[in-house]
Structure formats: C-alpha cells, structure tokens
Amino acid sequence: MAKYGLPYQGSKSKLAERIVDLLPSAKHLYDPFAGGCALTHAALLSGKWGCVHFSDITDSVVLFRDCLEGNIPDGSEWISREEFFRRKDTDPYVRIVWSFGNNQRDYLYSRELEPYKKAVHEMLHAATPNERRLKFKEVCRLMESVKCRPYDLEFAEKSERLNSLKIGGGTTCIQSFEAANRLVALADNRKTRATGRGATPFLQREYEMKVADYRDIAILPDSVIYCDIPYKGTREYRHDTFNHDAFYEWALRQTAPLYISEYSMPSDFECVAEFERVSTFSATNNALRKVERIYRPKNQL
C-alpha cells in the first residue's frame, strides 16, 4: 500500500486513494485542513484536478511543500530532548519527525532510551566502516542498561557489517529514521510518475500552499472542497479547541461541492460513504476498528 503525505498522527494515508476516487473532478481542489497532506499528495498524483490548494492553520504544510520541492533535511542531525523543545514551535520537521507517534507534542524517546537511540543514530550516519564499528560497540554496551527489542540488536549487527548505509534503504529500529525515509520517498515524487493520464512530471502539477485558517481561504469557481476536520470528542494535536459549530455554519454556506471526514455529523449533513480502518490511537489494542464517514451538506444533495 502506498504511503501518502508526512508521517502524521491521524493521517489519511490509508484512505487517501479511496477519498480521491470519491471526490468529483473540477479545476480546483481545496484541502483546507491538510495536516500531514496525505489527501493532497494523493490528489496531486491522481491528475484529477488542475490545481490543488492545500492549507492548514499549522505550518505542517510548509514541510510538505519543502518535500515536494526536494528541500528536506538529510536526517543526519541528532535532535536531543532539549533541542526538540527548543525548536518544535518553529520547525515543523523537528516537531513532526522527532515527536512520539508524530503527535507534535512529546519527545520521541524516553530519557532512559535516549542515549541508546543516539548511539544507533550516530552508528547509522558514521562516515567510515571503522567509525561505524566503534559506534556499534557503544550500542552493544548501552543495550545492557536499557530494554531493547531483539530486532534492535539484529539490525545493529547487520548495519555494522555494511560498507555504507544510506537513508532510504532497509528497515530501521528508530522512528526518526522511518520518518526520514518517508520524507525522502515523498521528495522522490519529483521524478516522473505514471498516472491515469500517462507519465507526468509530479512538480508540473499546479499547487498552492498557505498557512491559514479555513475561513480565510477564498474558494475559486469550479472547485471541490475536502475537509478533514478535528474529529469531535477526540484529542487534538496542537490546538486545544476547534469550534465545530462555527465550522458547520461555514460548511452550509459553501456553494462548491463539499466533503467532510468525521465519525458523526449533525442532521444538516448526510453520510455519502463509509470506510473501516484500524485505529492507530489505541495503546493496548492495535486491532481496534473504527468506521470513518464522508459527509456532505444536505442542501447540496
């Protein structure tokens, strides 16, 4: 299954293709709650819209835009706990990639595991095989004092034997590398991709990025709007409050076809599609299944 957008809590990556198929064609697509930009990413690759407008009240969309343009960190910098809290409010790469579960609030590693994970990080980025071997010994020493999964040691041994190691190859044992791999894969979309309309250079697709509130976005004629709003009654990522009633009023005023992802909506909206997915928010039950629904205002049906 393809992965779309940034590594992001609550990402629509697994549903992006199905939602893109559901949305009607038009000259413009607006994604004003873009978040990790999974829907935007799938929309750009689909060729279904002439221009994709993606925005969010946070600067996560800036990181996605930078990835589209190949302007991303190489993943070699180690971000400590102190560095994370110093930079997270101004650097979306640090805030997203180096947060626990990409929740944009908490540092990626516990204090106990941080020295070990730092040693693994430095081993993977060592400039020479000899430096890598020295770091490997440090990793093994630190393993005696922290709780590590068995595959951590297996991966460390495999990495120590390699003559070179680049981001984007193999499986890694730390989330920061997995997230960095995701960003590199996203940047690779600059290359020619095969689409339903033939081979098309990804960056020749038109797009517009803004950091803005959804109410400040001017919707052009011949448009479709998709809103992945903060779900009511669930924990939000960076902002403590979202005024759902104000959003409902805004949605009912729109004349362009409007589609909304939610678990449930007021009676002025009607469900037009349902998708079952495995919840990633459960710490104890990874098989927890939820039904996500797509709604439209009844006054548009």
N, C-alpha and C positions, 0 to 999 in steps of 0.2 A: 504494500500500500504506500502510495506517495505521501510524503510529508510536506505540508504547506506552511508558509509563514515562519515566524520566530518561535523558538521554544517558549511557551507561554502558558501560564495556568488558565484553564478554561478555554483552550484553543479549540477552534472548529476544524482543525486539520483533518480529522477522520470523516467529517461530514461535508467538507468544502465542495467536493465534486458533485455530490448529490444536491446540494443547495444551488450551485451554479446551474445544474441541469433544470432545476425548478424555476429559476428566475427567467422572465421573458427577455428577449433581445431588445436593445434600444441603442441609441447613440451614446448615452452616458449611463454608467452605473455609479451610484454613491454608496460608500461604506463608511458612515459617519461614526460608528463605534468599532473602528478597525482593530483595536487591541494589538494582538500578535500578527494581524494581517493575513491570516490563513485564507479567508474568503477572497481578499484582494489578490493574493498570489494565484489562487486557482482561476480567478476571473481573468487575470492578465494572460495566463497561459491558454485560456479557452478561446480567445479571439472573438468572443460573443458580443463585446461592446467596443465601440470606437475609442472611448476614453474611460478609464477607471479613476474615480476620485475617492481617495481614502484619507480619513482623518480620525483624530481621537483627541480627547481632552488632555491626554498624557503624551509624552514625547517618544513613546514606543514606535510610532510611525516614522520618526526620524531614523531610527536604527534600521527599520525595514527598507526605507528609501536608500540609505547608505549601502545596504547589502545589494540592492538592485543595481547600484552603480559601481559595485566592486570595491567599495571603500570601507573595509572592515578590518578590525584588529586581527593579527595573525594567531592570537591565542597563546603567545609565549609568556605574556606578563602574568605573574602570580598576583592575585588580589587577596590580600590579607583581610581578616575581620575588620581591623581598624580602617583599612583603605576602602573597604566596601561601604561602611557607614559614612565615611568622609565624602565619597563620590556618588553614592547611589541616587541622590536627588537631582543631580545634574548630568549624569552619564547613563543613558539607557542600557548600554552594553553591560556595564558593571551591575546595574540594578537587576537586569533580567537574567543574564547568564550566570552570575555569581550569587543568586539567591536560592534558597531552599525550595525545590519544586518550582522554580521560576515564579515564586509568589511576590517578588519585588519588595519584600519587607525584611525577611530574615536571612542572615548569612548562610551560605551553602553548607558549611561543615561545623560540627560541634568543636568546642575547644579541645577536647581530647583527641579528635581525629585530625585536626588541622595540621599539626607538624608532619604526620604521616602522609597526608594528601599533598602537602607542599613538596615533600621529598619525591613522591611519584611524579608530580608535575615537572619538577626540575630534571628528573631522570628522562622523561619523555622529550624534553627540549634540550638535552645535553648536546653540545656541539660535536663531540667526538665519541667513538666507542669507548675509549678509556674513561672519559668523564661519566659516561652512562654506567659503566661497571662500578665506579666508585659510588654513584648515587644509588645503584641497585643494592649495594651492601648497606647503605644507610636505610633504605626502605625495609630490608630484612630485619635490621636491628630494631627499627621502630615497630615492626609488626609484633614484637614480643610484648610491647607495652599497651597496645590498643587492640580492640576487637575488629578483626578484618574478615571478610568473606573469603572462602578458599580460592575463588577465582581471582582475587586480587593478587595472590602470590603467583598463581599460574601465569597471569598476564604480565606481572613484573619480570618473571623469569624469561618469558618469550620476548619481551621488549629488550631485555638486557642482551639477548643474543643477536638482535638485529644490527646491521651495519648502519642503518639510517631509519628514521621514523618521521613521517610527515602527518600533519593533521589531515584527516580525511581517510586514513587507512586503518582497517582493523577495528576491534572493539576495545573500548577503554573502560576503566573502572571508576572514573570520576565524572560527575555530571558536567563540570565545566568543559571537559573535552568533548563530551557528547553534544553539548550545546554549541560549542565552537564548530564542530563538524557540520551541524545543521546550518549554521550561518554560511560556511564555505559552500555547502551544497546549494544554498539559496543564491549565492553570488554566481555560481556556475550557470544559472539561468540566463546569464548574459549571452551564452552561446546559443546557436541556432537550435530551436526545439521543433519537433514535429507536432502539428496541431490538426484539428479537423479541416482547416483551410490550407493545409500544406506546411512546408517548412518556413517558419517565420522567425526572424531575429527577435528575441524577447524584448530588448530595450527599444525596439522600434514601435512598440505599442505605446500609446499615449497614456499618461497617468498624471495625476495632480495630488500632491500631498499637502496637508495642512494640520497644524496643531490647533484645534479649535473645538468649541462646544458645538454640539449638533445643531443647536438653534441658530448659530451664526453662519451656517453653510447655505449659500444661495443655490437652489436646485434649478438647473437649466431645463428648457423644454426637451422632450423626447428622452426621458430619464426613467430609471428604475432605482428604487432605494431599498437597501437591505440593512436592518438594524439588529445587531447582536447586543442588546442592552444588558446591563447588570440584572441578573435574574432576581426577582423579588423574593426576599426571605433567605437569600444566600449571602455568604461572606463576600464582600467586595475587595478588590485588590489594592487600590491605593487611595480611594476616596471613600470616606465614611458614609456618605449619604448620596442617594440618587433619587430625585423627585419623580417617581413613577407617574403620578397624576399629571404633572406638567408634561411629561412625555406623551401620555395618552392624548391629551388635548392637542399637542403639536401634530401627532400622527393623524388624527382625524381631520386636520386641516389640509393635509397634503393632497395634491391632485395627481401626482405621479404615482404609478403602482408601487405600493409599499409592502414590504415583507418583514416580519419581526420574529426573531427566535426567542422563545420563552417556554416555561413549563405550563403556565396558565395565563390567561388574559381576561379582562373584563368582558361583559356581554356585548359591547360595541365591536368586538373583534371575533373573527371566526377562524378556526383551525383549518388550514388547507393541506397540511402534510404532517406526518409524524415520523421520527427517526429514533430507533432504540440505540442506545450507546452504553458502554461500560463507564461508570463514573471513575474519575481519577482522584477524587477528593477523599475517598474513604481510606483511612489509615489501616483498618483492620479487615476490610472485605473488598478485595480487588475485583470481585465478580458482581459488585453492586450495579444493577442495570437501571437506567432511567430513560424515560421517553421525552425526547426533545420535540417541540412542536413549532411549526411555522404558522404564523397568523397573518391575516390581512384585515384592514378595517372593513366592516360590513358595508359602509357607504361607498366602497369601491367595487363591490361584487355585483 
